[in-house]
Amino acid sequence: MTSFSEIKNDIKLKKLSPVYLLMGEEEYFIDNITNLFIQNILTDNEKEFNLNILYGKDTSVEQVISICKKYPLMSSFQIVLIKEAQDLSRSIDSLVNYIKNPLRSTILIINYKHKSLDKRKALFKEILKVGKVFESKRLYDNQVQNWISEKLSLSGYNIDRKSIILINEHLGNDLSKIDNELEKLKTIKKNDKNIVLNDIEMHIGISKEFNNFELRRAIGEKKYNKALLISKYFSQNPNSNPLVVTISTIFNFFNNLLLYHANPNLNQNKIASLLGVNPYFLSEYSIASKNYSLRGVVKIISILRDYDMFSKGVKIKKASPDLLKELICKIINTD
């Protein structure tokens, strides 16, 4: 397997392989690598004759191979890019004969999104022999938060941890979506390099008082009135605060609290690593562990499983505006 930085280095030094398989769940890195090829390998004039963009659902393997076997015009290379190559999945294995003997002046880029090519297949093994494979995996929450921090830092911006978490809470793990919002934020901020909570609320549309982060904290601290106030706001803004996501956030918190209870002797760094959270949040778990016993946490996790089913319409009780309020009452009244 090849890393993002290795492929960037290939492009920079023009030491190119004849085949690049870019596959996996996270689109952001696949799109970024693809754009690097398009922007840096061919000049604008060369692109007119030597940039071939095909789509899996609109083309055949035979057409791909035919184009790959052509020589570039007035250029050292031609690029053959297959977008949405997963739509070629039934016949993509037929590419193996070309991969065994590729034309060195052709750079075949295969964008295989949302999943990975079966690593047991002959096609995958042949690509590894002559080309490079990049697997783009979905990042976990703590990795997304580090990615946001690093991306802004590289651009010269400062942002506090709570603002980062709020962005992650609201936008999830979709890096393309987060990147768009960060670019918008940087354009608005211009020469002001400090990003604070008010910027997030004003420009990304997240309330700093009414969000899953604050609801989780209120429940952990058994602040009943605050938790109900947030749940009321959520019920009035269901599109921005999907119930399924909120319940999942609460479930993850109590699942981590269970681990916190079960490992009382671990030091701060080890318990943070076990929970997969930033040490910044351990105080929340410390407070919650005093409010909810180990036995109570087990009971709450069972309740949350039921309400997760209710929110999805799987069990008899249907989702309603009062479902979250009802859930909060049951949780906070559990010892």
C-alpha positions as CSV (number, residue, x, y, z in Angstrom):
1,M,0.0,0.0,0.0
2,T,1.1,3.6,-0.7
3,S,0.7,6.7,1.4
4,F,-0.8,10.0,0.4
5,S,2.7,11.6,0.8
6,E,4.4,9.0,-1.4
7,I,2.0,9.7,-4.3
8,K,2.5,13.5,-3.8
9,N,6.2,12.8,-4.1
10,D,5.8,10.8,-7.2
11,I,3.9,13.6,-8.8
12,K,6.4,16.3,-7.7
13,L,9.4,14.3,-9.0
14,K,7.5,13.0,-12.1
15,K,8.5,9.5,-11.2
16,L,5.2,8.0,-12.2
17,S,3.8,4.5,-12.2
18,P,1.6,3.3,-15.1
19,V,-1.3,2.5,-12.8
20,Y,-2.7,4.1,-9.6
21,L,-5.6,2.5,-7.8
22,L,-7.3,5.0,-5.4
23,M,-9.9,3.1,-3.4
24,G,-11.8,3.3,-0.1
25,E,-14.6,4.9,1.9
26,E,-13.2,8.5,2.2
27,E,-13.7,10.4,-1.0
28,Y,-11.7,13.5,0.1
29,F,-8.2,11.9,-0.3
30,I,-9.1,10.2,-3.5
31,D,-10.3,13.5,-5.1
32,N,-7.3,15.4,-3.8
33,I,-4.8,12.9,-5.3
34,T,-6.7,12.9,-8.6
35,N,-6.6,16.7,-8.7
36,L,-2.9,16.7,-8.1
37,F,-2.4,14.5,-11.1
38,I,-4.6,16.6,-13.3
39,Q,-3.0,19.9,-12.2
40,N,0.6,18.9,-12.2
41,I,1.3,16.2,-14.9
42,L,0.0,17.9,-18.0
43,T,0.1,21.5,-19.1
44,D,-3.1,23.1,-20.2
45,N,-2.2,22.6,-23.9
46,E,-1.3,18.9,-23.3
47,K,-4.6,18.3,-21.5
48,E,-6.6,19.0,-24.7
49,F,-5.3,15.8,-26.3
50,N,-4.0,13.7,-23.4
51,L,-6.5,14.0,-20.6
52,N,-9.2,11.3,-20.9
53,I,-11.9,11.2,-18.2
54,L,-14.2,8.2,-18.2
55,Y,-17.1,7.2,-15.9
56,G,-17.6,3.6,-14.9
57,K,-21.3,3.5,-15.6
58,D,-20.9,5.1,-19.1
59,T,-17.9,3.1,-20.4
60,S,-16.6,-0.4,-20.8
61,V,-13.3,-2.1,-20.0
62,E,-12.7,-2.5,-23.7
63,Q,-13.0,1.3,-24.2
64,V,-10.6,1.9,-21.3
65,I,-8.0,-0.5,-22.6
66,S,-8.3,0.9,-26.1
67,I,-7.6,4.5,-24.9
68,C,-4.8,3.3,-22.5
69,K,-3.0,1.7,-25.5
70,K,-2.8,5.0,-27.4
71,Y,0.4,7.1,-27.3
72,P,0.3,10.6,-26.1
73,L,0.3,13.6,-28.5
74,M,3.0,16.2,-28.0
75,S,3.5,15.1,-24.4
76,S,5.5,12.5,-22.4
77,F,2.3,11.2,-20.8
78,Q,-1.4,10.8,-21.2
79,I,-3.8,10.4,-18.3
80,V,-6.7,8.0,-18.4
81,L,-8.9,8.6,-15.4
82,I,-11.7,6.3,-14.5
83,K,-14.2,8.0,-12.2
84,E,-16.7,5.9,-10.2
85,A,-14.8,2.7,-11.3
86,Q,-16.8,0.7,-8.8
87,D,-19.6,0.9,-11.4
88,L,-17.4,-1.2,-13.6
89,S,-17.3,-3.9,-10.9
90,R,-18.8,-6.7,-12.9
91,S,-16.2,-6.4,-15.6
92,I,-13.3,-4.6,-14.0
93,D,-11.4,-7.8,-13.6
94,S,-11.0,-7.8,-17.4
95,L,-8.5,-4.9,-16.9
96,V,-6.0,-7.5,-15.6
97,N,-4.6,-8.3,-19.1
98,Y,-3.7,-4.6,-19.8
99,I,-2.3,-4.2,-16.2
100,K,0.1,-7.1,-16.9
101,N,1.7,-5.2,-19.7
102,P,0.8,-1.5,-19.4
103,L,1.9,1.3,-21.7
104,R,4.5,3.3,-19.7
105,S,3.4,6.6,-21.3
106,T,-0.1,6.1,-20.0
107,I,-1.0,6.9,-16.4
108,L,-4.2,5.0,-15.6
109,I,-5.9,6.3,-12.5
110,I,-8.7,4.2,-11.1
111,N,-11.1,5.9,-8.7
112,Y,-12.8,3.1,-6.8
113,K,-14.9,4.9,-4.2
114,H,-17.0,3.9,-1.2
115,K,-15.4,0.5,-0.9
116,S,-12.2,-1.3,-1.6
117,L,-11.3,-3.7,-4.4
118,D,-11.1,-7.3,-3.3
119,K,-7.4,-7.8,-2.4
120,R,-7.6,-11.5,-3.2
121,K,-8.3,-10.8,-6.9
122,A,-5.7,-11.1,-9.6
123,L,-6.4,-7.6,-10.7
124,F,-5.4,-6.2,-7.3
125,K,-2.3,-8.3,-7.2
126,E,-1.2,-7.3,-10.7
127,I,-1.7,-3.6,-9.9
128,L,0.6,-4.0,-6.8
129,K,3.3,-5.4,-9.1
130,V,3.4,-2.6,-11.6
131,G,1.6,0.3,-10.0
132,K,0.5,1.8,-6.6
133,V,-2.5,1.4,-4.4
134,F,-3.8,4.0,-2.0
135,E,-6.6,3.0,0.4
136,S,-8.6,5.9,1.7
137,K,-10.1,5.0,5.0
138,R,-12.8,6.9,6.9
139,L,-11.3,8.8,9.9
140,Y,-12.5,8.3,13.4
141,D,-13.7,11.4,15.3
142,N,-10.4,12.0,17.2
143,Q,-8.5,11.7,13.8
144,V,-10.9,14.1,12.1
145,Q,-10.3,16.6,15.0
146,N,-6.6,16.3,14.5
147,W,-7.0,16.7,10.8
148,I,-9.0,20.0,11.2
149,S,-6.4,21.3,13.6
150,E,-3.5,20.4,11.3
151,K,-5.2,21.8,8.2
152,L,-5.9,25.1,9.8
153,S,-2.4,25.3,11.4
154,L,-0.7,24.7,8.0
155,S,-2.7,27.7,6.7
156,G,-1.5,29.8,9.7
157,Y,-4.8,29.7,11.7
158,N,-5.3,29.1,15.4
159,I,-8.4,27.3,16.7
160,D,-9.3,26.1,20.2
161,R,-10.1,22.4,20.9
162,K,-13.8,23.1,21.7
163,S,-14.4,24.8,18.4
164,I,-12.8,21.8,16.6
165,I,-15.0,19.4,18.4
166,L,-18.1,21.5,17.6
167,I,-17.3,21.4,13.9
168,N,-16.8,17.6,14.1
169,E,-20.0,17.2,16.1
170,H,-22.0,19.2,13.5
171,L,-20.4,18.1,10.2
172,G,-19.5,14.5,11.2
173,N,-16.6,12.7,9.4
174,D,-17.3,14.0,5.9
175,L,-13.9,15.6,5.1
176,S,-15.0,17.2,1.9
177,K,-17.9,18.9,3.6
178,I,-15.6,20.0,6.5
179,D,-13.0,21.3,4.0
180,N,-15.6,23.4,2.2
181,E,-16.7,25.0,5.5
182,L,-13.1,25.6,6.6
183,E,-12.3,27.3,3.2
184,K,-15.4,29.5,3.6
185,L,-14.4,30.3,7.1
186,K,-10.8,31.3,6.1
187,T,-12.2,33.5,3.3
188,I,-14.4,35.3,5.8
189,K,-11.7,35.7,8.5
190,K,-9.0,36.9,5.9
191,N,-6.2,38.4,8.0
192,D,-7.6,37.5,11.4
193,K,-5.9,34.1,12.2
194,N,-7.8,33.3,15.4
195,I,-10.9,31.1,15.0
196,V,-13.2,31.1,18.0
197,L,-16.6,29.6,19.0
198,N,-18.4,32.7,17.8
199,D,-17.0,32.3,14.3
200,I,-18.2,28.7,14.2
201,E,-21.7,29.7,15.4
202,M,-21.9,32.7,13.0
203,H,-20.4,31.2,9.8
204,I,-20.9,27.5,10.0
205,G,-24.4,27.7,11.6
206,I,-23.8,25.7,14.8
207,S,-25.2,26.9,18.0
208,K,-22.5,27.0,20.7
209,E,-25.2,26.4,23.4
210,F,-27.5,23.9,21.6
211,N,-25.5,21.0,20.2
212,N,-24.8,17.3,20.9
213,F,-21.6,18.3,22.7
214,E,-23.5,20.4,25.2
215,L,-26.3,17.9,25.6
216,R,-23.8,15.1,26.4
217,R,-22.2,17.3,29.0
218,A,-25.6,18.3,30.5
219,I,-26.6,14.6,30.8
220,G,-23.3,13.7,32.3
221,E,-23.6,16.4,34.9
222,K,-27.3,15.5,35.5
223,K,-28.3,19.1,34.6
224,Y,-31.9,18.1,33.9
225,N,-33.3,21.6,32.9
226,K,-30.4,22.4,30.6
227,A,-30.7,18.9,28.9
228,L,-34.4,19.5,28.3
229,L,-33.8,23.0,27.0
230,I,-31.4,21.5,24.4
231,S,-33.8,18.7,23.5
232,K,-36.6,21.3,22.9
233,Y,-34.3,23.2,20.6
234,F,-33.5,19.9,18.7
235,S,-37.2,19.1,18.3
236,Q,-37.7,22.5,16.8
237,N,-34.8,22.1,14.4
238,P,-34.9,18.4,13.5
239,N,-33.1,18.7,10.1
240,S,-30.0,20.2,11.8
241,N,-30.2,17.8,14.7
242,P,-31.2,14.3,13.6
243,L,-32.5,12.2,16.4
244,V,-30.5,9.2,15.2
245,V,-27.2,11.1,15.4
246,T,-28.0,12.5,18.9
247,I,-28.9,9.1,20.3
248,S,-25.7,7.7,18.8
249,T,-23.6,10.5,20.4
250,I,-25.2,9.7,23.8
251,F,-24.7,6.0,23.3
252,N,-21.0,6.5,22.5
253,F,-20.6,8.6,25.7
254,F,-22.1,6.0,27.9
255,N,-20.2,3.2,26.2
256,N,-17.0,5.1,27.0
257,L,-18.2,5.7,30.5
258,L,-18.6,2.0,31.0
259,L,-14.9,1.6,30.0
260,Y,-13.9,4.4,32.3
261,H,-15.6,2.7,35.2
262,A,-14.0,-0.6,34.3
263,N,-10.4,0.8,34.3
264,P,-10.1,3.0,37.4
265,N,-6.4,2.5,37.8
266,L,-5.2,3.7,34.3
267,N,-3.4,7.0,34.0
268,Q,-4.8,9.9,32.1
269,N,-3.1,9.2,28.8
270,K,-3.9,5.5,28.8
271,I,-7.6,5.9,29.6
272,A,-7.9,8.7,27.0
273,S,-6.3,6.3,24.4
274,L,-8.6,3.5,25.5
275,L,-11.7,5.7,25.1
276,G,-10.4,7.2,21.8
277,V,-10.9,10.7,23.1
278,N,-8.7,13.7,23.7
279,P,-7.6,14.0,27.4
280,Y,-9.4,17.3,27.4
281,F,-12.7,15.3,27.8
282,L,-11.7,13.1,30.7
283,S,-13.1,15.6,33.3
284,E,-16.5,14.9,31.7
285,Y,-16.2,11.2,32.3
286,S,-14.9,11.8,35.9
287,I,-17.9,13.9,36.7
288,A,-20.3,11.4,35.0
289,S,-18.8,8.4,36.8
290,K,-19.8,10.0,40.1
291,N,-23.4,10.6,38.9
292,Y,-23.9,7.2,37.2
293,S,-22.8,3.9,38.8
294,L,-21.4,1.1,36.8
295,R,-24.7,-0.8,37.2
296,G,-26.6,2.4,36.2
297,V,-24.5,2.8,33.0
298,V,-25.2,-0.8,32.0
299,K,-28.9,-0.1,32.4
300,I,-28.7,3.2,30.4
301,I,-26.9,1.5,27.5
302,S,-29.8,-1.0,27.4
303,I,-32.3,1.9,27.3
304,L,-30.3,3.6,24.6
305,R,-30.4,0.5,22.4
306,D,-34.2,0.5,22.7
307,Y,-34.5,4.2,21.8
308,D,-32.1,3.9,18.9
309,M,-34.6,1.3,17.5
310,F,-37.5,3.6,18.3
311,S,-35.8,6.5,16.5
312,K,-35.4,4.4,13.4
313,G,-38.9,3.0,13.5
314,V,-37.7,-0.5,14.0
315,K,-39.6,-1.1,17.2
316,I,-43.3,-0.4,17.8
317,K,-42.9,3.1,19.3
318,K,-42.5,5.7,16.5
319,A,-40.2,8.7,16.5
320,S,-41.8,11.8,18.0
321,P,-40.8,15.2,19.1
322,D,-41.0,14.0,22.7
323,L,-38.9,10.9,22.2
324,L,-35.6,12.6,23.1
325,K,-37.2,14.3,26.2
326,E,-38.5,10.9,27.3
327,L,-35.0,9.4,26.9
328,I,-33.3,12.2,28.8
329,C,-35.7,11.7,31.7
330,K,-35.0,8.0,31.9
331,I,-31.3,8.5,31.7
332,I,-31.0,11.2,34.3
333,N,-33.3,9.3,36.7
334,T,-31.0,6.3,36.6
335,D,-28.6,6.0,39.5
